[in-house]
């Protein structure tokens, strides 16, 4: 009996010593999260998306790999919304924690740095909240992003602009001088010019700018038909509030980060009414896929757990882990190279939309479309296949 006890103990210790496994057979995924810094709000939203899938799949018995069941676990480190810190934390996952499956950080700056580490160690990394074009222009083979590229984010909106009466003629763009906001702003400028609009202002502002009023007042004298600001959610909230406070009026107001989240709507209240954002997903979309069912199925289950409907931020994070689930099943192995190859070969529909990766790791099936805040709700307004309402245009003038 003593020999049997010793033998059982030895097996338990052996399992615990295997990277990514425990006595109950656990697969651990590592992801840096912005608990602090400029991306903190999105970091917390993304973490809820991860935790939702972890709890959901574990309640179903876990992930089946090669005929065996594994529970899913996630290890987090705070990258403080900082690129250098993010890269260090990913190295810590790999070297100290022996983690083989990685999640891309929130935000393109931290993600740009972290993806270089994943590529160096040849470990797969799936990104749910980083879409700057530059991340996917380096020929990397181990990184995979779910969102539409930043340069294309406003394509559908400018298609809609061409159908409006009276036709908008001018656009003013201000952007945070940071990787993703600058990418999106440059994409907006290019799309505007292709649509025949005149760009009357293109002005980056330094990261950490506390008062937007000088730049906002500058646009007052330019009188653009479209005002577009790209930054992070805290800056979008600030801009929306200051537009109202300064009494600035533009027929169309577009903000990159914010209008697609309940946090923005609750923060700016009626000051956000009719502002337009760009989103990669909303619960009303007609998407359906394995494990989680339809967009509405997922949204309803998420609401039961957290008390609110998810935005694309939470949904994309959930989808990143869903893809790991499917790739591990497909590979039938915990070998990171085999799992990487399985991810690269995925081609399917999910509750979040189509997934199909090109050789750069870009999801060429991703969609992005304009949404408008109408009566406090985030309403898809274009294209018709996704729209649940029509654009309110021109933006009504502020009530005194």
N, C-alpha and C positions, 0 to 999 in steps of 0.2 A: 504494500500500500504506500509505504514511504517513497519507493522508487516511482510509483505512478504519480504521486503529488509532485515530486521533483521534475518528472518529465513534463507534466502539464504546465508547470511554472516556466520551464525552459522554452516551451512553445510560445507561451504568452509573451515572454521577454523578446524572443526572436521576432515575432510579429511586430511588436512595438518598435523594434530597431530598424525595421524596413522603412525607407523613406516613403511617406504618403500613406502608410498603412498603420492600423492599430489592431488590437485583438479582435475587434468586430469588423475588420476590413473596411477601412475608410480611405476614400480618395480626397486629398486636400488640394484645394485650388488657392493660389495666392493672389491678392489684389491690393494695391495701394489705394487708399481712400483719402480724399481731401476733407479731413475732419476740421481743418482750419484753413485760413487763407481765402482768397477770392472765390475759389470754387467750392467752399464748404457746403453751401446749400445743395448744390447738385451732387456733391459727394454723398451726403446723407440720403438724398433721394435715390441715388444709384444703389447704395447699400441695402435699402429696403427691397429693391428689385432683386438683388442677389439673395437676400435672406428669404424672400418669398419662395424662390425656386428651391433653395436648400430644404426648407421645411416641407414644401409640397412633395418633392421627390423622395425624401426620407420617410414621409408618411405612407408612401406607396411601396416602401420596402427598399428603396435605394436604386442604384444604377447597376444593371446587369452587364458584366464584362466577362466574356469568355465562359459563360455558364455559371458565374458566381456573382453574388450580390455585394455591392459596396455602398456604405453610407457616404454621403457627400458632406464635406466640411470646408469652411472657408477661413483663411487666415488673413488678417488685415494689418497694415501699417499706415500711419498718417504720413502723407507726403507733403502736407502743408501747402498744397497747390504750387509746389516748387519743383522745377525740372531736375535740378541736381539731387535734391532729396529723393525724388521719385526713383531715379536711377540707382541710388544707393540702397533704397529699400528693396528693389527688385533683386539686386545682387545678394542682399541678405536672405531673401526667400530662397534663392538658388543655393548659395554656399552654406549658410547656417542651418536653414530649415529643410534643405533637400527637396524642395517643391519643384515639380516638373511641369505643372500646368498653371498658366498665368492669365490674369485679367489686366487689360490695359487701363492705365490711370484715367481719371476724369480730366478732360481738357487737353488740347492739342500740344501745349508746351510741355507739360510733364510726360505726355504720351510719346512725344518725339524722342525724348531722352531715354525713356524706359524701353522702347521698342529696340533700340540699339543693343541694350543688354540682353534682351530675349534672343535677338538674332545672333549675338556673339556666342551664347551658350547653346544655340540651336534648340530652343524650347518654344512650343506654341504659345501665342498670346492673342486672345480675342478681345477686341475693343468695342465697347458699347457707347462711349461718349467722347470720341475724338475723331474728327473728320477733316482736318486740314489736309489739303492735297499733298503737301510736302512729306507727310508721314509715309505715303505710299509711292513716292517717286524715287526710292533708293534701291530698288531691286531686291528688297528683303523677301524671304521665303517663309518666315515663321510667324508673320503678323497678319491678322485678319480683322477688318473693321466692318461694322454693321450699317453705319449711317451713310447717307448720300454725301458726296464730297462737298466741302464748304463752298467751293467756287460755283457749284451748281444749285445751291440751296434756294435761290430766289428765281430760278428759271420759270417755274409755273406762274409766279406772281407777275413777272413781266409779260408773259403770254396773256394773262388776264388784263393787264394794263392796256394792251392794244385793243381790247374790246370795249373799253369804257367811253362814255360820252358825258361831258366833253373830254377829249383825249388829253391826259397829262403830257406836258411838254418838257418839264424840267425836274431835276432831282438834286438834292443836296445830301451828301454822305459824310458822316463823321464816325470815326472808328478808334477803338482802343489800339494802341501800337503794340500788338501782341499777335502771336502766330495765327490763331483761328480767327479772331475778329478782323484782322487785316486781310486774311484770305477771303473771307466772306464779303468784305467791303469791296475788294478788287473785283471779285466775281460779279457783285451788284453793278459796279461801274461798267464792266464790259457788257453785261446783259442790257443795261440801260442804253448804252451807245448803239448796240445792235438793234434795239427796238426803236431807234431814232430819237431818243430823249437827249437833251443837253444836260450834262453834269456841271452844275454851276458851283459846286463846292465838293472837294474831297480832302478832308482834313483829319489826320490822325491826332489823337491826344495821348499824353503819357499815361502809363499805368499808374494808378494811385491818385489820379485827378479827383479832387474832392468836390469841386464846384463846376458844374457844367454850364452855368448861366452865361459866361462870356461867349462861348461857342454857340450856344443856343440863340442868343441875341443877334449874333452875326447872321444867322440864317433868316432872321426877321426881315432884313433889308434886301436879301436875295429873293425872297418870296417864292420858293420852289413849290411845285405841285405835289412833289413827293419828298418827304423827309425820312431818311433812313439812318439809324444809328446802330452800330455793331459794337458789342462789348460783352460783359458778363451780366448775370442777372441782377446783381446789386446796382450796377450802373444803369441798367434798363429801368429799374424801379425809380432811381433818382431822376433820370431823364423824364420819365412819364409824369412824375410829380412836379418837376420844374416847368415843364411845358404848360401845365395848368396854372401854376403860380404866376408865371410870366405872361400868361394870356396869349401864348404863341399859337397860331392856327396854320395848319397845312391840310389840304384836301385828303392826303394819304399820309399816315404815320406808320412806319415799319420799324420794328425793333427785333434784333436777332435773338436775344435770350430773354425769356420772361413770359411773353403772352401765352406760351404753351403750358404754363404751370399754374397751379392753384395758388402757390405762394405769391406770385406776381399779382394775380387778380385780387387776392385778399389784402395785399399791401397797398395797392394804389386805388382800390375801390372804384368809384365811378370815374376816376381819372384815367382808367385804362380802357374805358368803353370805346369801341370801334378801332382800337389799335390793332395792327396786323402783325402777326408773327409767322415763323416758318416751323413746321412740325414734321417729324418723320412717322408719326403714328397718333391716332386717337382711338378710343374704344369703339366708335361707330363704324370703323372700317370693316369691309367684308372679307377679312382674312381668316384663314383656318389652317391648322396644322396638327402634327402629332403631339401627344402628351398633354398639352394644355388646352386643346380645342380651339375655339374661335377667339377673336379679339374681345368680344363681349363676355365670353366665358371667363377669360383671364381677368378682365377688368372687374367683373362682379366678385370673383374669388379674392382678388386683391383688396377690394373695398371691404369685404367681410373681415379681413385680417387687420387692415390699417385705418379703416374708417373714411377713406376718400378714394375717388377714382384716380388711377395712375395716369401720368403723362408719358410721353415717349421716353423720358429719362429712366423711369422705373422699368418700363416695358422693354427697352433695349437691353438693360442690365439683366433682366430675367432671361431674355433671349440668348445672351452670351452663354449663360450656363446651360440653357437648353441645347445649344449647339455642342457644348462639351459632352453632354449626356448622349446625344445622338452619335457623335464621333467616337466616343469610347465604346458604345455598343457596336458600331460598324467595324472598328478596328479589332474588337475582341481581345484587346491587349492594353496594358498600362505603359507600354513603350512609347515615349514621347514622339519619336519619329513616325511611328505607325499612326498615332493619334493625329499628328500634324497632317499626314497624307489624307487621313479620313476627313478632316475639316476641309482641306483644299478641294476634296471631291464632292462635298455636299452640294446638292441642287434640289431644292424643295421649297414648299410654301410652309410658313409658320404663322402663328397667331399675330406676329409682328410684320408679316409680309414676306415677299420672296427673298430667298437667300441663294446667291450664286457668286462665287468668288472668281475673280480673274487672276492672272499670274502675279499681280502686285499685291493681292490680298484685299482689294477693294470689292465690296458687295455691289456688283453691277445690277442686282435686282432691287436695290434700295429705292425708296420713293421719298420725296419731300414736297410739301405743298403748303400754300398759305392758309392760315386760320385767322379768324377775326373775333375779338371779344365782343359779343353781342348779348346785352342784358346779363352780363356776368358769366356767360358761357363761352367756351372755346369752340367756334363753329368753322368747320372746313368750308371754304368758299370756292375752291377750284382745285382740280378739274371736275367736270360734272360727275365722273365716276366715283369721286370721293365726297363731293360737296353735300352738305346737309342744309345749306342756306346760301343766300346771295350776298354779295358784298354791299355794305353800307357805304355809299360814295355819292358825293363828297362827304368826308368826315364832318359831322355837324359841328358848328362852332360852339366853343365852350359857353355854358350857361353861367351868367354872373352870380 
